[in-house]
Amino acid sequence: MMNFLLTLFLTFLFVLFAIIFFIKISPPVYRLEKSNIVALLNLVVEGKATDNDWEVFLGVPIRHNDELESIRMRCSEISEREYIGGSGSIKPKHLLTEKGIEEVKNLLAELTGEAK
């Protein structure tokens, strides 16, 4: 009987510690800040951004900052009109047309506070 109670008690402790451990560990959060977006837009302008970088940025809503969400939505609109990057065998240097790059430069200037 003593072995049963000891096993039950140790099992209870193990489950309790496991629950506490999993409650304390939170899932990873994809949280963009202004500096991240400025860096990405600079990469787009320089022709160094990947399709994946751009698509992840456009696809994940920014719920914690309305200004950054507005920038993301405007980038999405630009991408719908001006996107030329892609999965072809010959990949262009830039993801967007020249007009799209100019629009991204304007967004970048707006984001960094530099008037154009």
DOLO-194695 format. One record per atom (N, C-alpha, C): x, y negated, z. Coordinates in steps of 0.001 Angstrom, whole numbers, plus 500000, padded with zeros to 6 digits. Atoms other than C-alpha are relative to their C-alpha. Layout:
! residues N
XYZ;...
***
This chain:
! residues 116
500818501192500000;500000500000500000;500861498745500000;499096501155499931;502877497662500806;500618499705498638;499435500194501336;504444498218497365;498985499335499061;501050500598500832;501130497362495705;499843498513500295;500148501413499624;500784494083497655;501217499177499570;498784500687500423;504398493146496956;500000499791498478;500082500101501459;503936493845493224;498961498975499586;501065500962500287;500695491876493172;500470498571500290;499492501318499615;502328488933494973;501053499505499006;498949500388500951;505373488892492660;499418499712498618;500666500250501282;503147489134489595;499294498656500023;500670501291499840;501085486211490882;501006498858499904;498961501041500053;504270484144491416;500532499826498574;499481500070501374;505571485024487947;499014499284499085;501024500636500830;502284484018486266;499875498523500356;500080501399499561;502117480817488345;501169499188499439;498838500698500543;505659479819487338;499903499856498481;500153500071501460;504919480642483685;498999498917499625;501006501032500287;501803478446483737;500574498609500227;499391501306499707;503660475554485369;501031499640498936;498978500234501021;506526475927482876;499366499534498692;500627500352501272;504220475790479842;499199498705500073;500691501286499842;502263472854481241;501012498858499925;498968501053499985;505466470858481770;500622499770498627;499416500129501336;506763471537478258;498892499560499054;501012500474500945;504848469492475734;500459500277498570;499613499766501393;504772470085471990;500737498783499449;499275501130500579;507060467938469844;499027498986499392;500849501077500493;505624464595468817;500720499284498867;499473500749501133;506173462970465441;499517498571500173;500403501363499680;506118459335466541;500950499036499301;499190500953500748;507363456777464062;500020498646500691;499835501354499494;508704453458465279;500378499107498822;499707500971501053;509358450315463277;501368500259499364;498646499764500520;513075451112462938;500044501207499055;500058498820500870;512252454533461423;499433499638498627;500646500380501259;509997452963458794;500908499078499198;499053500874500690;512523450240457978;501096500843499346;498956499127500556;515191452927457493;499485500774498789;500565499244501120;512891455009455256;499784499101498788;500246500903501125;511862452030453122;501313499561499364;498681500309500560;515536451095452729;500504501155499135;499595498843500801;516243454635451525;499224500063498690;500814499996501219;513366454382449045;500528498961499020;499497501077500861;514687451067447699;501357500369499408;498664499615500461;518229452469447441;499989501246499124;500088498779500793;517010455622445691;500560501215500699;499424498892499241;518226457897448483;498961500801500777;501053499269499279;514881459005449956;499621501253499231;500446498761500645;513720462540449273;498477499995499877;501445499840500128;510252463546448134;499386500392501340;500507499521498720;509824465296451465;499896498862501020;500038501156499093;510719462154453476;498765499150499723;501088500879500426;508185460128451517;498635500633500280;501279499322499826;505387462716451627;499637500171501472;500271499880498562;505725463300455375;499579498652500557;500363501340499543;505637459552456002;498577499637499589;501337500348500488;502540459123453855;498912500882500609;501004499039499574;500800462179455255;499654500011501475;500244499954498555;501018461597459006;499517498637500483;500512501285499508;498786458856460475;500819499478501179;499295500654498893;500408456363462860;498930499398500898;501137500405499162;497809456083465602;500382499025501105;499590500821498869;499868454196468171;500305498546499630;499648501353500398;500547451060466096;499245499646498715;500834500363501151;498013449420463768;500801499334498882;499175500664501024;500636447290461985;500760501040499171;499250498964500712;502742450335461104;499063500889499178;500984499222500760;499628452258460040;499595499245498742;500336500820501169;498754449367457718;501107500087498949;498856499863500917;502248449543456182;499956501376499334;500066498636500547;501875453323455751;498892500118498954;501122499946500944;498501452913454058;500324499231498717;499614500764501194;499867450246451712;501044500759499189;499029499154500706;502789452541450877;499285501127499265;500777498941500636;500261455261450113;499337499479498721;500616500605501191;498447452925447713;501046499774498907;498910500202500963;501752452020446049;500378501333499374;499608498683500482;502633455692445763;498987500556499005;501033499508500922;499308456521444096;500143499378498620;499872500698501284;500002453946441373;501381500160499363;498647500168500523;503784453955441034;500947501182500223;499131498858499693;505125457386442068;500492500675498721;499425499287501156;507511458948439522;500913501147500423;499179498892499518;509562461293441717;499240501288499789;500784498789500168;508647464900441588;500809501254499924;499408498672499993;509404468498441029;500516500415498634;499489499652501319;510560468335437422;501468500386500065;498600499578500017;513935469647436358;500944498797500005;499195501227499971;515241466106435822;499322499039500961;500596500867498985;514593464086438940;500531498578499817;499554501388500090;514663460302438666;500716499587501283;499264500468498823;516936458364441024;499036499490501063;500960500579499063;514014456512442615;498694500791499974;501295499330499914;510704457914443773;498893499192499346;501022500901500520;508803454898442449;500513499249498775;499634500839501136;508736452738439329;500647498717500523;499389501276499598;510529449376439321;498985499109500706;501048500791499361;507228447679440149;499735500522501414;500202499398498681;506721450106443050;501124499663500957;498841500353499171;510241449437444327;499888498541500448;500182501412499627;509541445685444254;498937499843501082;501047500063498980;506341446209446237;500517500519501341;499418499474498758;508248448311448793;500976498983500582;499102501058499512;510878445550449012;499211498908500700;500840501013499362;508087443079449789;499489500484501359;500432499437498717;506733445393452497;501144500013501009;498823499969499148;510232445783453885;500304498616500533;499767501377499560;510688442001453984;498952499578501026;501077500315499063;507339441654455719;500246500682501360;499777499222498780;508245444346458236;501173499463500799;498814500496499300;511646442866459044;499912498506500297;500183501414499713;510323439303459131;500726499076499045;499320500826501004;512267438093456119;498986499583498939;500961500487500999;510096435888453906;500587500114498620;499551499914501397;510284436484450188;499386498907499209;
***
